[in-house]
Amino acid sequence: MVVSNPRTCRSADRAGLQREVRDYEPDVALSPTDGFEIYEKLVAIPRACLRPGGCSCSSLGYTSKDRVTAMLGAYWCAYE
């Protein structure tokens, strides 16, 4: 099983984040560009290391679902 809870956001959205996140999270914890780089890396990990029947779980940003599910293709299964 691969589990991930990445903190990602687009640089353009940073100003609108909660003060506790915006002012205290290190830059490395928030995505410096479009917010999808971490998902592109996370999609490759399960395909490379999970055994048959294994699973991968990750939280998504509130605007990320469509783009991330497109990256996952046939591997996508939602639990909302």
N, CA, C and O of each residue as an XYZ file, in Angstrom:
320
protein
N       0.845     -1.170      0.000
C       0.000      0.000      0.000
C       0.894      1.238      0.000
O       1.892      1.302      0.717
N       0.521      2.202     -0.805
C       1.179      3.501     -0.830
C       0.149      4.532     -0.375
O      -0.945      4.607     -0.935
N       0.495      5.325      0.639
C      -0.411      6.340      1.172
C       0.293      7.686      1.124
O       1.461      7.803      1.497
N      -0.426      8.699      0.663
C       0.159     10.033      0.562
C      -0.863     11.090      0.935
O      -2.040     10.990      0.589
N      -0.396     12.098      1.641
C      -1.217     13.254      1.987
C      -0.429     14.511      1.620
O      -0.015     15.272      2.495
N      -0.227     14.721      0.313
C       0.604     15.860     -0.085
C      -0.104     17.189      0.139
O      -1.317     17.303     -0.042
N       0.656     18.166      0.527
C       0.130     19.531      0.609
C       0.565     20.225     -0.656
O       1.742     20.540     -0.830
N      -0.359     20.459     -1.517
C      -0.024     21.116     -2.772
C      -1.046     22.181     -3.089
O      -2.228     22.040     -2.776
N      -0.598     23.217     -3.695
C      -1.485     24.253     -4.197
C      -0.748     24.975     -5.310
O       0.478     24.922     -5.401
N      -1.503     25.641     -6.144
C      -0.872     26.445     -7.186
C      -0.317     27.714     -6.551
O      -0.883     28.229     -5.586
N       0.769     28.210     -7.083
C       1.354     29.447     -6.570
C       0.331     30.573     -6.568
O       0.301     31.395     -5.652
N      -0.504     30.606     -7.597
C      -1.515     31.658     -7.710
C      -2.546     31.595     -6.585
O      -3.174     32.608     -6.275
N      -2.734     30.423     -5.967
C      -3.726     30.259     -4.905
C      -3.168     30.507     -3.510
O      -3.931     30.569     -2.546
N      -1.872     30.647     -3.388
C      -1.242     30.748     -2.077
C      -1.789     31.912     -1.248
O      -2.007     31.755     -0.046
N      -2.012     33.049     -1.852
C      -2.504     34.221     -1.111
C      -3.862     33.963     -0.467
O      -4.187     34.573      0.552
N      -4.657     33.069     -1.046
C      -5.982     32.786     -0.516
C      -6.034     31.669      0.510
O      -7.115     31.339      0.999
N      -4.903     31.081      0.850
C      -4.872     30.001      1.837
C      -5.112     30.534      3.246
O      -4.955     31.726      3.512
N      -5.491     29.633      4.134
C      -5.630     30.011      5.538
C      -4.296     30.572      6.028
O      -3.230     30.101      5.631
N      -4.366     31.566      6.878
C      -3.167     32.215      7.391
C      -2.203     31.209      7.999
O      -0.991     31.332      7.823
N      -2.726     30.215      8.713
C      -1.888     29.212      9.364
C      -1.064     28.417      8.359
O       0.053     27.996      8.663
N      -1.598     28.217      7.191
C      -0.877     27.496      6.140
C       0.030     28.458      5.395
O       1.229     28.211      5.261
N      -0.530     29.540      4.916
C       0.202     30.501      4.086
C       1.439     31.067      4.784
O       2.496     31.202      4.168
N       1.306     31.396      6.064
C       2.392     32.087      6.762
C       3.388     31.168      7.454
O       4.483     31.607      7.806
N       3.032     29.894      7.659
C       3.910     29.040      8.456
C       4.397     27.775      7.775
O       5.375     27.177      8.225
N       3.748     27.353      6.709
C       4.224     26.169      6.000
C       5.457     26.549      5.190
O       5.480     27.605      4.559
N       6.473     25.708      5.202
C       7.649     26.013      4.376
C       7.298     25.938      2.896
O       6.388     25.207      2.506
N       8.015     26.691      2.078
C       7.760     26.690      0.637
C       7.795     25.292      0.042
O       7.023     24.988     -0.867
N       8.682     24.436      0.543
C       8.800     23.085     -0.003
C       7.530     22.258      0.246
O       7.279     21.289     -0.470
N       6.733     22.629      1.247
C       5.505     21.895      1.542
C       4.367     22.281      0.610
O       3.372     21.563      0.508
N       4.506     23.395     -0.060
C       3.501     23.860     -1.011
C       4.125     23.888     -2.388
O       5.297     24.232     -2.538
N       3.371     23.538     -3.364
C       3.922     23.456     -4.715
C       4.284     24.842     -5.231
O       3.486     25.773     -5.121
N       5.473     24.985     -5.790
C       5.892     26.292     -6.274
C       5.312     26.675     -7.633
O       5.445     27.827     -8.046
N       4.677     25.748     -8.333
C       4.181     26.095     -9.668
C       2.701     25.769     -9.811
O       1.867     26.473     -9.242
N       2.352     24.719    -10.555
C       0.932     24.495    -10.847
C       0.223     23.541     -9.890
O      -0.985     23.340    -10.017
N       0.940     22.951     -8.940
C       0.296     22.099     -7.956
C       0.138     20.647     -8.338
O      -0.438     19.877     -7.570
N       0.631     20.241     -9.501
C       0.433     18.867     -9.950
C       1.712     18.060    -10.047
O       1.657     16.862    -10.328
N       2.849     18.669     -9.827
C       4.117     17.953     -9.950
C       4.161     16.741     -9.028
O       4.607     15.668     -9.434
N       3.704     16.905     -7.796
C       3.753     15.792     -6.836
C       2.857     14.653     -7.288
O       3.215     13.487     -7.120
N       1.706     14.962     -7.856
C       0.804     13.904     -8.320
C       1.403     13.141     -9.491
O       1.229     11.927     -9.597
N       2.105     13.842    -10.367
C       2.755     13.165    -11.488
C       3.769     12.141    -10.980
O       3.904     11.061    -11.555
N       4.474     12.476     -9.911
C       5.431     11.540     -9.315
C       4.707     10.420     -8.574
O       5.105      9.258     -8.664
N       3.651     10.760     -7.845
C       2.911      9.758     -7.070
C       2.221      8.725     -7.958
O       2.088      7.568     -7.562
N       1.785      9.120     -9.137
C       1.132      8.187    -10.055
C       2.107      7.106    -10.499
O       1.708      5.956    -10.680
N       3.359      7.451    -10.673
C       4.360      6.488    -11.143
C       4.780      5.493    -10.063
O       5.137      4.361    -10.386
N       4.746      5.879     -8.812
C       5.225      5.016     -7.723
C       4.442      3.714     -7.622
O       5.060      2.650     -7.655
N       3.117      3.735     -7.502
C       2.388      2.474     -7.370
C       2.580      1.536     -8.543
O       2.697      0.325     -8.356
N       2.614      2.074     -9.740
C       2.808      1.225    -10.920
C       4.157      0.532    -10.869
O       4.302     -0.578    -11.380
N       5.142      1.168    -10.262
C       6.491      0.617    -10.225
C       6.727     -0.331     -9.058
O       7.599     -1.195     -9.149
N       5.979     -0.199     -7.961
C       6.365     -0.979     -6.783
C       5.254     -1.793     -6.128
O       5.555     -2.623     -5.270
N       3.993     -1.600     -6.487
C       2.937     -2.378     -5.838
C       2.824     -3.775     -6.434
O       2.986     -3.977     -7.637
N       2.546     -4.711     -5.571
C       2.254     -6.067     -6.021
C       0.815     -6.120     -6.519
O       0.031     -5.224     -6.209
N       0.449     -7.143     -7.282
C      -0.944     -7.289     -7.699
C      -1.866     -7.282     -6.477
O      -1.600     -7.964     -5.487
N      -2.928     -6.524     -6.553
C      -3.874     -6.406     -5.447
C      -3.538     -5.284     -4.483
O      -4.325     -4.987     -3.585
N      -2.372     -4.651     -4.653
C      -1.990     -3.535     -3.791
C      -2.809     -2.302     -4.119
O      -3.517     -2.273     -5.125
N      -2.717     -1.282     -3.273
C      -3.469     -0.062     -3.549
C      -2.665      1.170     -3.153
O      -1.702      1.098     -2.390
N      -3.088      2.276     -3.689
C      -2.478      3.570     -3.419
C      -3.577      4.538     -3.044
O      -4.619      4.581     -3.698
N      -3.355      5.319     -1.995
C      -4.346      6.291     -1.521
C      -3.671      7.650     -1.406
O      -2.545      7.755     -0.920
N      -4.358      8.679     -1.850
C      -3.804     10.022     -1.777
C      -4.932     11.024     -1.627
O      -6.007     10.864     -2.205
N      -4.674     12.057     -0.846
C      -5.634     13.155     -0.798
C      -5.409     14.038     -2.016
O      -4.326     14.037     -2.601
N      -6.427     14.785     -2.391
C      -6.344     15.665     -3.556
C      -6.709     17.076     -3.151
O      -7.492     17.284     -2.225
N      -6.140     18.044     -3.847
C      -6.573     19.420     -3.689
C      -7.999     19.562     -4.208
O      -8.444     18.770     -5.038
N      -8.708     20.566     -3.722
C     -10.126     20.683     -4.056
C     -10.389     20.932     -5.541
O     -11.513     20.734     -6.002
N      -9.396     21.354     -6.283
C      -9.585     21.558     -7.726
C      -8.793     20.547     -8.555
O      -8.651     20.726     -9.764
N      -8.280     19.497     -7.932
C      -7.355     18.580     -8.595
C      -7.980     17.313     -9.161
O      -7.342     16.631     -9.963
N      -9.175     16.984     -8.780
C      -9.737     15.671     -9.081
C      -9.691     15.312    -10.569
O      -9.195     14.242    -10.919
N     -10.186     16.162    -11.436
C     -10.265     15.815    -12.857
C      -8.891     15.566    -13.466
O      -8.699     14.596    -14.199
N      -7.946     16.432    -13.166
C      -6.616     16.282    -13.762
C      -5.884     15.059    -13.212
O      -5.224     14.344    -13.966
N      -5.996     14.813    -11.912
C      -5.313     13.664    -11.316
C      -5.958     12.358    -11.766
O      -5.248     11.392    -12.046
N      -7.270     12.307    -11.841
C      -7.915     11.081    -12.312
C      -7.544     10.799    -13.770
O      -7.446      9.635    -14.158
N      -7.340     11.824    -14.574
C      -6.888     11.614    -15.946
C      -5.483     11.012    -15.957
O      -5.178     10.174    -16.806
N      -4.634     11.426    -15.032
C      -3.285     10.856    -14.931
C      -3.351      9.377    -14.557
O      -2.556      8.570    -15.040
N      -4.301      9.030    -13.698
C      -4.408      7.657    -13.213
C      -5.024      6.713    -14.235
O      -4.726      5.518    -14.231
N      -5.869      7.228    -15.098
C      -6.497      6.403    -16.120
C      -7.257      5.231    -15.529
O      -8.121      5.421    -14.672
N      -6.950      4.027    -15.973
C      -7.666      2.824    -15.550
C      -7.397      2.463    -14.090
O      -8.100      1.625    -13.524
N      -6.403      3.076    -13.481
C      -6.095      2.772    -12.081
C      -6.997      3.512    -11.106
O      -6.933      3.253     -9.904
N      -7.822      4.411    -11.577
C      -8.631      5.278    -10.731
C      -9.809      4.548    -10.093
O     -10.539      3.827    -10.773
N      -9.991      4.731     -8.817
C     -11.147      4.240     -8.063
C     -11.398      5.243     -6.959
O     -10.525      5.458     -6.118
N     -12.556      5.857     -6.937
C     -12.824      6.952     -5.994
C     -13.521      6.477     -4.729
O     -14.410      5.626     -4.761
N     -13.093      7.046     -3.631
C     -13.777      6.911     -2.341
C     -13.961      8.320     -1.831
O     -13.033      8.913     -1.279
N     -15.137      8.853     -2.009
C     -15.378     10.233     -1.608
C     -16.241     10.282     -0.380
O     -16.555     11.367      0.111
